[in-house]
Amino acid sequence: MRFFLRLLGLGILLLLVVLAVNTLRLPSYQLTGVAPAPAVPLADSALARLAGAVRIPTISTTDYAQTDTAQFGRFGRYLRQAFPKVFAQLKLEKFNNYGLLFTWAGTNPALKPVLLLGHYDVVPVLPGTEGKWAHPPFAGIQADGYLYGRGTLDDKASVLAQLEAVEYLLGTGFRPARTVLLAFGHDEETLGQRGAGAMAAELGRRGVRPEFLLDEGGLVKTDGVPGVQRPVALVGISEKGYLTLELTATGQGGHSSMPPAQTSIGELAAAVLKLEQHPFPARLDADNHLLDYLASEVPLGQRLAFANRWLFAPLIMKKMAGTAAGNATLRTTTAPTMLRAGAKENVLAIDATATINFRLLLGDSVAGVVREVRRIIADEKIRIKILPNSSAPSPVSDPAAAPFQQLHRTIRSVFPEAIVAPYAVVGATDARQYAALSPNVYRFLPAQMNQEAIESMHGSNERLPVANYPRMVQFYATLIRNSQ
């Protein structure tokens, strides 16, 4: 027994030594000694131009035939009036009438171009929620330090800030050595086939291979992440895949006074409940780069766990899964989003259909998720249909690559208070349309926001802090300069 206790004590001591050594050897991935970015003088008219853009209701609808595309044309004409130097000196090409591709030719054609992305379409305001807005969603009203309106965050602020940056640089006489491309889609909110898809396909046919490309995605989260006291600039280096399934159950119908033991609605509800009660397994591998970059910035206890994920991964995952945002980074998510059944209160529905949206974790596949759904439901009477526009998770861009370090340096020069961390974007962006063109695909919106403001995207009271906008313009101007 004494020998066993000694052996156990030796094992515990060895474990403590390993844990301590791994923790002490943790490197910091944060760049230091970064000079502040040059100032970009910005007149009040810049915010007024953004407000004017918000007032144009460029709403995407799922059925494109129902989309008011006249507003897209109106938006393009507004940009021409707002940014005369851009339209006079850059080449503009249109795709499917409303996708806008600007080319700012560089002085050295041997250099790979830089591709900056954005989209100017917005999601609708849900009927019945208009009263929840402090200010009308398409009025572009500035109040209480914010600019309110649909698109102030997603994604007109990014589009207008890029154009402001280029307009400013043109006014200074700056000429890029490396060609700068600006690609603005008009249907990102409906999966981007007509805008980004068409532009990406044409660039691919031309053999364009950008040094890097940047789209919306992560942002500077001012309330940080648990354990980190500073803002965190989250840079997407990949994004989850996208899949929507329709589940349909069919019954006999008939009068509601004589229902069968199980109706089509009941059978469908049972299938949906099974999916919610059996989530996809959690994995930490998609968060490894994020944890690497945060490890040196968290308190000792968390640092110990992050440095020894081989032992503490279950504990880390349990903590992350405590929030909806954290849970989404750990697994393929399952979200029932629509139900359709029945036509009259006293008539049994024949067909009952549920729409389920999945966001696929890196390493999962569309075929694999469909197989797992069939296994979980375990009901051959439920028909499963894959809706169009499914996509696999995007490739992971290496944060050790020079373009990421350049982006990292730019962020630190504009947001010196922030910690930079790569992560996997849980939503879908236009960037996935361009993923085949470059190994360096990043997703970052240079805006400072807390969790409450982030949740206003696609919700009520979407708003941009007015103080954010000059730094957004400064960021894009600095990035263009730094990329040369």
LUMTIBA-570191 format. One line per 8 residues: number of its first residue (from 1); their letters; for each residue y, z, x of C-alpha. Coordinates in steps of 0.05 Angstrom, whole numbers, plus 5000, padded with zeros to 4 digits. Each point is the difference from the previous one (the first is absolute). Layout:
NUM) A) Y:Z:X  ...
***
This chain:
1) MRFFLRLL) 5000:5000:5000  5048:5018:5057  4986:4933:5032  5013:4965:4935  5067:5036:4990  5021:4982:5071  4982:4928:4988  5039:5001:4934
9) GLGILLLL) 5060:5031:5034  4997:4948:5056  4997:4945:4948  5061:5027:4963  5038:5007:5065  4983:4929:5019  5023:4976:4931  5066:5037:5007
17) VVLAVNTL) 5011:4969:5068  4986:4930:4974  5048:5011:4941  5054:5027:5046  4993:4945:5051  5003:4945:4947  5062:5033:4970  5036:5008:5066
25) RLPSYQLT) 4985:4929:5020  5032:4971:4938  5051:4947:5020  5065:4988:4963  5009:4930:4973  5074:5009:4985  5048:4959:5042  5054:5039:5035
33) GVAPAPAV) 5066:4981:5033  5015:4948:4947  5073:4980:5000  5036:5002:4932  5005:4933:4965  5067:4965:5002  5043:5013:4940  5005:4946:4946
41) PLADSALA) 5067:5004:4964  4986:4993:4926  5055:4992:4947  4994:5029:4930  4989:4929:4976  4929:5003:5029  4978:5052:4950  5036:4961:4945
49) RLAGAVRI) 4959:4939:5019  4936:5040:4992  5024:5027:4933  5014:4929:4978  4929:4979:5019  4971:5059:4960  5037:4976:4938  4960:4936:4999
57) PTISTTDY) 4935:5017:4963  4950:4961:5043  4940:5029:4962  4930:4977:5016  4950:4999:4943  4925:4994:5005  5001:4936:4960  5045:4955:5042
65) AQTDTAQF) 5013:4956:4940  5036:5059:4968  5043:5013:5062  5075:4986:4993  5004:4957:5063  5072:4982:4984  5016:5069:5029  4966:4980:5065
73) GRFGRYLR) 5045:4939:5005  5060:5042:4984  4981:5049:5056  4995:4943:5051  5069:4975:4980  5027:5071:5006  4974:5005:5072  5033:4934:5019
81) QAFPKVFA) 5067:5027:4976  4990:5069:5032  4977:4976:5070  5037:4936:5017  4985:5002:5075  4925:5008:4988  4998:4940:4954  5046:4958:5045
89) QLKLEKFN) 4964:5013:5066  4927:5014:4982  4951:4948:4973  4976:5017:4929  4936:4974:4969  4977:5016:4929  4928:5009:4978  4980:4992:4927
97) NYGLLFTW) 5075:4998:4987  5014:5073:5013  4965:5023:5064  5054:5000:5055  4984:4987:5073  5058:5003:5049  4994:4976:5072  5048:5024:5053
105) AGTNPALK) 4982:4955:5058  4995:5035:5068  5025:4972:5065  4931:5005:5033  4948:4962:4959  4945:5024:5047  5006:5071:4971  4960:5018:4938
113) PVLLLGHY) 5045:5013:4939  5012:5065:4964  4985:5001:4925  5036:5049:4954  4975:5004:4929  5026:5026:4933  4997:4985:4926  5053:5000:4947
121) DVVPVLPG) 4959:5003:4937  4993:5067:4965  4954:5034:4951  5020:5006:4927  5028:5064:4970  4946:5027:4954  5022:4995:4927  5019:5068:4974
129) TEGKWAHP) 5019:5028:5068  5070:4973:5002  5028:5067:4977  4970:5034:5061  5048:4963:5046  5063:5037:5020  5034:4932:5003  4976:4933:4971
137) PFAGIQAD) 4947:4968:5045  5037:4934:5010  5072:5026:5002  5003:5012:5075  5040:5064:4991  5019:5045:5059  5001:5075:4982  4986:5067:5034
145) GYLYGRGT) 4988:4968:5067  4949:4949:4975  4998:4928:4978  4958:4997:4937  4960:4941:4976  4934:4963:5001  4992:4969:5069  5044:5049:5038
153) LDDKASVL) 4937:5021:5036  4949:4948:4984  5022:4954:5031  5070:4971:4992  5030:5051:5048  4956:4972:5056  5016:4927:4983  5075:5013:4997
161) AQLEAVEY) 5000:5044:5062  4965:4945:5040  5051:4949:4977  5058:5048:5015  4972:5010:5070  4995:4925:5013  5069:4986:4969  5029:5054:5047
169) LLGTGFRP) 4965:4973:5062  5023:4929:4984  5071:5027:4995  4995:5029:5070  4976:4934:5029  4930:5027:5015  4946:4947:5009  4927:5021:5004
177) ARTVLLAF) 4957:4974:5056  4940:5009:4954  5001:4965:4933  5009:5048:4942  4967:4983:4933  5019:5035:4934  4951:4990:4943  5017:5028:4932
185) GHDEETLG) 4949:4994:4944  5013:5000:4925  4933:5024:4973  4976:5056:5045  4993:5046:4941  4948:4952:4971  4962:4992:5065  5044:4949:5034
193) QRGAGAMA) 4962:4934:4995  5060:4955:4983  5048:5031:5050  4969:5033:5061  4934:4964:4991  5032:4932:5000  5046:5016:5059  4944:5030:5041
201) AELGRRGV) 4956:4940:4988  5054:4952:5022  5016:5040:5063  4926:5000:5016  4997:4924:4992  5059:4993:5047  4964:5043:5052  5053:5055:4998
209) RPEFLLDE) 4973:5063:5034  5052:5056:4997  5006:5051:5056  5000:5050:4943  5019:5004:4927  5030:5057:4961  4997:5013:4925  5015:5059:4955
217) GGLVKTDG) 4950:5058:5001  5009:5068:5031  5068:5033:5006  5035:5060:5031  4972:5058:4959  5053:5054:5003  4954:5055:4974  4951:4981:5054
225) VPGVQRPV) 4926:5013:4995  4966:5069:4997  5011:5037:5065  5054:4953:5026  5071:5027:4995  5035:4934:5018  5005:4935:4960  4942:4953:5012
233) ALVGISEK) 5010:4925:5006  4935:4971:4972  4984:4930:5026  4945:4963:4964  4952:4967:5049  4951:4980:4946  4994:5002:4924  4945:5015:4952
241) GYLTLELT) 4964:4944:4964  5010:4982:4927  4950:4992:4944  5005:5001:4924  4938:5002:4955  4994:4992:4926  4944:5041:4968  4979:4978:4930
249) ATGQGGHS) 4953:5032:4950  4979:4963:4937  4978:5032:4935  4982:4975:4930  5066:5017:4967  5000:5017:4926  5032:5053:4957  5022:5065:5032
257) SMPPAQTS) 4967:5040:4944  4931:4983:5028  5006:5003:5076  4940:4993:5046  4980:5055:5048  5041:4966:5054  5057:4951:4988  5025:4949:5050
265) IGELAAAV) 5061:5045:5012  4955:5060:5013  4955:4961:5047  5061:4974:5038  5031:5069:5003  4936:5028:5030  5002:4947:5054  5072:5014:5017
273) LKLEQHPF) 4987:5075:5002  4942:4989:5049  5046:4962:5047  5052:5055:4998  4948:5055:5011  4968:4963:5059  5056:4981:5048  4985:4958:5061
281) PARLDADN) 4983:5042:5061  5057:5024:5045  5005:4976:5072  5051:5020:5053  4995:4938:5043  5059:4964:4967  5045:5060:5018  4981:5006:5073
289) HLLDYLAS) 5062:4965:5027  5045:5042:4954  4968:5065:5023  5005:4978:5073  5075:4990:4994  5011:5065:4961  4954:5045:5041  5051:5018:5053
297) EVPLGQRL) 5053:5015:4948  4964:5051:4956  4989:5075:5008  4944:5024:5046  4948:5011:4945  5007:4929:4974  5004:4973:5070  4933:5033:5016
305) AFANRWLF) 4970:4967:4938  5030:4932:5013  4977:5001:5073  4929:5017:4979  4988:4957:4940  4926:4995:5019  4995:5072:4976  5057:5010:4950
313) APLIMKKM) 4999:4933:4963  4973:5031:4935  5055:5053:5001  5054:4947:5013  4974:4956:4944  4998:5058:4951  5072:5016:5016  5023:4927:4994
321) AGTAAGNA) 4962:4990:4935  5042:5054:4968  5055:4950:4984  4995:4932:4965  5034:4966:5059  4955:5033:5051  4937:4987:4960  5018:4926:4995
329) TLRTTTAP) 4999:4993:5076  4929:5028:5003  4960:4958:4951  4996:4938:4957  5037:5022:4938  4980:4988:4928  5056:4993:4948  4988:4982:4927
337) TMLRAGAK) 5064:4966:4980  4989:4965:4932  4955:5007:4939  4991:4949:4943  4958:5009:4939  5003:4994:4924  5049:4970:4951  4999:5048:4941
345) ENVLAIDA) 4991:5075:4992  4940:4995:4953  4963:4943:5035  4953:5011:5058  5020:4960:5062  4951:4947:5022  5026:4992:5071  5032:5057:5040
353) TATINFRL) 5029:4983:5068  5028:5044:5056  5039:4974:5060  4986:5039:5064  5041:4990:5063  4970:5018:5068  5036:5006:5066  4949:4989:5055
361) LLGDSVAG) 4997:5044:5061  4994:4966:5067  4926:4985:5012  4985:4990:4926  4991:4931:4969  5009:4969:4931  4926:4986:4994  4982:5071:5022
369) VVREVRRI) 5047:5032:4950  4972:4958:4943  4929:5021:5020  5021:5073:5001  5034:4994:4931  4935:4971:4971  4961:5057:5031  5046:5054:4974
377) IADEKIRI) 5004:4972:4929  4925:4987:4998  5006:4964:4934  4978:4927:4997  5034:4992:4932  5069:5008:5034  5024:4931:5023  5041:4999:5064
385) KILPNSSA) 5050:4945:5015  5039:4993:5065  5072:4980:4985  5036:4950:5046  5039:5018:5063  4953:5051:5029  5008:5010:5075  4965:5037:5056
393) PSPVSDPA) 5036:5053:5040  5046:4970:5052  4985:5000:5074  5028:5059:5039  5058:4984:5047  4993:5036:5067  5056:5052:5008  4992:4993:5076
401) AAPFQQLH) 5024:4928:4996  5068:4984:5029  5031:4978:4933  4982:5067:4968  5031:5037:5059  5062:4957:4991  5002:5018:4926  4989:5073:5018
409) RTIRSVFP) 5059:4998:5048  5044:4968:4948  4983:5053:4948  5015:5056:5049  5066:4968:5019  5023:4999:4927  4964:5063:4976  4997:5044:5062
417) EAIVAPYA) 4981:5061:4958  4936:4967:4975  4929:5002:5026  4967:4931:4999  4929:4995:4975  4956:4940:4982  4959:5004:4936  4962:4958:4948
425) VVGATDAR) 5043:4979:4941  4965:5018:4935  5036:4947:4957  5002:4924:5006  5057:4962:5034  5015:4927:5013  4981:5013:5073  4927:4989:4984
433) QYAALSPN) 5015:4927:4984  5024:4990:5072  4946:5042:5035  4965:4939:5030  5063:4978:5036  5007:5058:5048  4962:5061:5025  5064:5040:4996
441) VYRFLPAQ) 5014:5013:4926  5043:5060:4983  5025:5031:4935  5062:5043:5003  5061:5009:4956  5057:5031:5042  5023:5050:4947  4999:5075:4998
449) MNQEAIES) 4969:5030:4937  4966:5062:4975  4937:4999:4957  5040:5003:4935  5040:4937:5018  4936:4965:5023  4969:5012:4932  5059:4966:4966
457) MHGSNERL) 4975:4933:5025  4971:4965:4939  5021:5061:4960  5063:5026:4967  5065:5011:5039  4982:4956:5059  5058:5013:5048  5022:4992:5072
465) PVANYPRM) 5041:5053:5035  5065:4965:5016  5001:5031:5071  4934:4963:5014  5026:4930:4993  5043:4995:5064  4941:5024:5041  4955:4949:4968
473) VQFYATLI) 5048:4944:5021  5006:5032:5069  4924:5002:5006  4990:4926:4985  5057:4979:5046  4972:5043:5056  4929:4975:4989  5023:4927:5005
481) RNSQ) 5037:5016:5064  4942:5039:5030  4950:4945:4984  5033:4950:5046
***
